[in-house]
Amino acid sequence: MKKLPQLSSGETIYLYAIKELLTKLKLNKPTIVIDGVTNKKYIQFARTYLRKALRQHGVEKCKIGFVDSRKDVVVQLADIIVGSIARSYNKNKPDHSDYLQLLETKIKWIKEIGS
């Protein structure tokens, strides 16, 4: 029996968030690109977890890749967008509402967890 990798709570939440996003968007054959992972056991676990979870929601095929965002401009762009959404929730920043206003016509769904 294979030993599961030790996952931090951040890694667990990260995979859960990816699964939730993909099932909400209802994509038929998604391509998932995950940034900054080098641990082979985690990569294998993440692929298995996501494929099983997506299969339960009718997604039979998906591509899952792992990249270093420093070498991939599309992932860098995604980081900027996510950072902008995160900043919009920081009420201590005077320009916090500007970030979400720039992106709101492109956002399909935001799930807010806890408070």
C-alpha positions in Angstrom: 0.0 0.0 0.0 1.4 3.4 -1.0 1.9 5.9 1.8 0.0 9.2 1.3 2.2 12.3 1.4 1.9 14.5 4.5 -0.2 17.5 3.4 -0.2 20.8 5.1 -3.6 22.4 5.7 -2.7 24.9 2.9 -2.1 22.2 0.4 -5.4 20.4 1.4 -7.4 23.7 1.0 -5.6 24.4 -2.3 -6.7 21.1 -3.8 -10.2 21.5 -2.4 -10.5 25.0 -3.9 -9.3 23.8 -7.3 -11.9 21.0 -7.2 -14.7 23.4 -6.2 -13.8 25.9 -8.9 -13.7 23.2 -11.6 -17.0 21.6 -10.6 -18.7 25.0 -10.4 -17.5 26.0 -13.9 -18.7 22.7 -15.4 -15.9 22.3 -17.9 -15.9 19.2 -20.0 -12.1 18.7 -20.5 -10.3 21.1 -18.2 -6.6 21.8 -18.3 -5.2 22.5 -14.8 -1.8 24.1 -14.3 -0.6 24.2 -10.7 2.3 26.5 -9.7 5.3 25.8 -7.6 5.1 22.1 -6.8 8.2 19.9 -6.9 7.4 17.1 -4.6 6.7 14.0 -6.7 4.5 12.3 -4.1 2.3 15.4 -3.8 2.1 15.7 -7.6 0.9 12.1 -7.9 -1.6 12.6 -5.0 -2.9 15.8 -6.4 -3.5 14.3 -9.8 -5.3 11.3 -8.4 -7.4 13.4 -6.0 -8.5 15.9 -8.7 -9.2 13.3 -11.3 -11.4 11.2 -8.8 -13.2 14.3 -7.6 -13.9 15.6 -11.1 -15.0 12.1 -12.3 -17.8 12.3 -9.6 -19.0 15.4 -11.3 -19.0 14.0 -14.8 -15.6 15.1 -16.0 -14.0 12.1 -17.6 -10.8 13.7 -19.0 -8.6 16.5 -17.7 -5.0 17.5 -18.1 -3.1 18.3 -14.9 0.3 20.0 -15.2 2.7 21.5 -12.7 4.9 24.5 -13.6 7.2 27.1 -12.1 5.4 30.4 -12.6 8.7 32.2 -13.0 8.9 30.4 -16.3 5.3 30.6 -17.5 3.8 34.0 -18.3 0.2 32.7 -18.3 0.6 31.4 -14.7 2.2 34.8 -13.8 -0.9 36.5 -15.2 -3.2 34.2 -13.2 -1.1 35.1 -10.1 -1.7 38.8 -10.8 -5.4 38.4 -11.2 -5.8 36.3 -8.0 -3.6 38.8 -6.2 -5.9 41.6 -7.4 -9.0 39.8 -6.2 -7.3 39.2 -2.8 -6.3 42.9 -2.5 -10.0 43.9 -3.1 -10.8 42.1 0.2 -8.1 44.1 2.1 -10.2 47.0 3.5 -7.1 48.6 4.9 -6.0 49.5 1.4 -7.6 52.8 0.2 -7.7 51.4 -3.4 -9.2 48.0 -2.5 -12.5 48.5 -4.4 -10.7 49.5 -7.6 -9.2 46.0 -8.1 -12.5 44.1 -8.2 -14.2 46.8 -10.3 -11.5 46.2 -13.0 -12.2 42.5 -13.1 -15.9 42.1 -12.2 -17.1 41.7 -15.8 -14.7 38.7 -16.2 -15.4 37.0 -12.9 -17.8 34.1 -13.1 -17.8 33.0 -9.4 -16.2 33.8 -6.1 -16.6 31.6 -3.1 -16.1 33.3 0.2 -15.0 31.0 3.0 -15.5 32.0 6.6 -15.0 35.5 8.0 
